[in-house]
């Protein structure tokens, strides 16, 4: 089984990237194959609903999503929602998301955006029949010291999310 982690931030000083890297480590320690896609290093065109689907970088992204048994989206929260790059990825890769197990890692500026990931989760559930993990990681700047995740409780929650992704993905493969 193969798992995909998508670091959705385009910011070079991204805290959601740090979360994604911790999730990658947790999955690798569990002994599974991990594909790591940082959107800042894999730029995608804006979805125009027309000609972009045939571009090589879009085809590659769709193949990576399709190949994964489970996906962790690590997103920054901007203006009470997942960033536009995450939504753009989903719009570009569409049906590749069908029936995937998906989990979220969220980096936000404050506690007030805690439920903001639900619009993206609902879209994945309704449009592509994804199984969205009820456990997700939501982190504010208080958990970081400079560019490092300094909160051991958050590190443990990331490990639990990674374990749940593997457990649910495997269970669905056997049914």
C-alpha positions in Angstrom: 0.0 0.0 0.0 1.1 3.5 -0.8 0.3 6.7 1.0 0.4 10.3 -0.3 1.1 13.3 1.8 0.4 16.6 0.1 1.9 19.8 1.7 -0.4 22.4 0.3 1.2 25.6 1.4 3.1 27.7 -1.1 4.8 29.7 1.7 8.5 29.0 2.0 8.2 29.3 5.8 5.2 27.0 6.0 4.1 25.5 9.3 1.8 23.0 7.5 4.9 21.7 5.7 6.5 21.0 9.1 3.3 19.0 10.1 3.5 17.1 6.8 7.1 16.2 7.4 6.2 14.8 10.9 3.4 12.8 9.3 5.8 11.5 6.7 8.2 10.3 9.4 5.3 8.6 11.3 4.2 6.8 8.2 7.7 5.7 7.3 8.3 4.5 10.9 5.1 2.4 10.4 6.9 0.7 7.5 4.7 1.9 4.7 5.5 3.4 1.3 5.1 7.2 1.3 4.9 9.7 -1.6 5.5 13.3 -0.5 4.2 16.1 -2.7 4.9 19.7 -1.7 2.9 22.0 -3.9 5.4 24.7 -3.6 7.9 22.4 -5.4 5.3 21.0 -7.8 3.5 24.0 -9.1 0.1 23.5 -10.7 -1.8 25.8 -13.0 -5.0 27.3 -11.9 -8.0 25.2 -12.8 -9.7 26.7 -15.8 -12.2 23.8 -16.2 -10.9 23.3 -19.7 -7.4 23.0 -21.1 -5.2 22.5 -18.0 -6.2 18.8 -17.5 -3.8 17.7 -20.3 -0.8 19.4 -18.9 2.0 17.0 -17.7 2.1 18.4 -14.1 -1.6 17.9 -13.7 -1.5 14.4 -15.2 1.3 13.5 -12.8 -0.5 14.9 -9.8 -3.7 13.0 -10.7 -1.6 9.8 -11.1 -0.1 10.3 -7.6 -3.5 10.8 -6.0 -4.9 7.8 -7.9 -2.1 5.5 -6.8 -2.4 6.3 -3.1 -4.5 4.1 -0.8 -4.7 6.9 1.7 -3.9 10.7 1.6 -3.0 13.2 4.2 -3.6 16.8 3.2 -1.5 19.2 5.2 -3.1 22.7 4.7 -2.7 26.2 6.0 -5.9 27.8 7.1 -6.5 31.2 5.5 -9.6 33.3 6.0 -11.5 30.5 7.8 -10.8 27.9 5.0 -8.2 25.6 3.6 -5.9 27.5 1.3 -6.7 27.9 -2.4 -3.9 25.6 -3.5 -5.5 22.6 -1.8 -8.8 23.3 -3.5 -7.1 23.8 -6.8 -5.3 20.4 -6.5 -8.6 18.7 -5.9 -10.3 20.5 -8.8 -7.4 19.6 -11.1 -7.3 15.9 -10.1 -11.0 15.3 -9.6 -12.0 11.7 -10.1 -8.6 10.5 -8.9 -9.9 11.1 -5.4 -12.7 8.5 -5.8 -13.1 6.3 -2.7 -9.8 7.5 -1.0 -9.2 7.6 2.7 -8.3 11.2 3.6 -7.0 12.9 6.7 -6.1 16.5 7.5 -3.3 18.3 9.2 -4.1 22.0 9.6 -1.9 24.9 10.6 -3.8 28.1 11.5 -3.3 31.4 13.1 -5.8 31.0 15.9 -8.4 28.6 17.5 -11.4 30.3 15.8 -10.9 28.4 12.6 -11.1 24.9 14.1 -14.1 23.8 12.0 -12.9 25.4 8.8 -11.6 22.2 7.2 -15.2 20.8 7.1 -16.1 22.5 3.8 -13.2 20.7 2.1 -14.0 17.4 3.9 -17.6 17.6 2.9 -16.7 18.2 -0.7 -14.4 15.2 -0.8 -17.1 13.0 0.9 -20.0 14.1 -1.3 -18.2 14.6 -4.7 -15.8 11.7 -4.6 -17.1 9.4 -1.8 -13.9 9.7 0.2 -13.7 8.3 3.7 -12.6 11.3 5.8 -10.9 10.4 9.0 -12.7 12.0 12.0 -9.4 12.5 13.7 -7.5 15.5 12.3 -4.7 17.6 13.6 -5.2 21.3 14.1 -2.3 23.4 15.2 -1.7 27.1 16.0 1.5 29.0 16.2 1.7 28.3 19.9 2.9 24.8 19.2 6.0 26.0 17.3 9.3 27.4 18.3 10.8 29.1 15.3 10.4 26.5 12.4 10.2 23.5 14.7 7.1 21.7 16.1 7.8 21.9 19.8 4.6 20.4 21.2 5.0 16.7 22.1 1.2 16.3 22.3 0.8 17.4 18.7 3.5 15.0 17.6 1.6 12.2 19.3 -1.6 13.3 17.6 0.1 13.2 14.2 1.3 9.7 14.9 -2.2 8.7 15.8 -3.6 10.2 12.6 -1.0 8.3 10.6 -1.8 5.1 12.4 -5.6 5.6 11.7 -4.9 6.3 8.1 -3.1 3.0 7.7 -5.7 1.1 9.8 -8.8 2.4 7.9 -7.1 2.1 4.5 -6.2 -1.5 5.1 -9.6 -2.4 6.5 -11.3 -1.0 3.4 -8.9 -3.0 1.1 -9.9 -6.3 2.7 -13.6 -5.6 2.4 
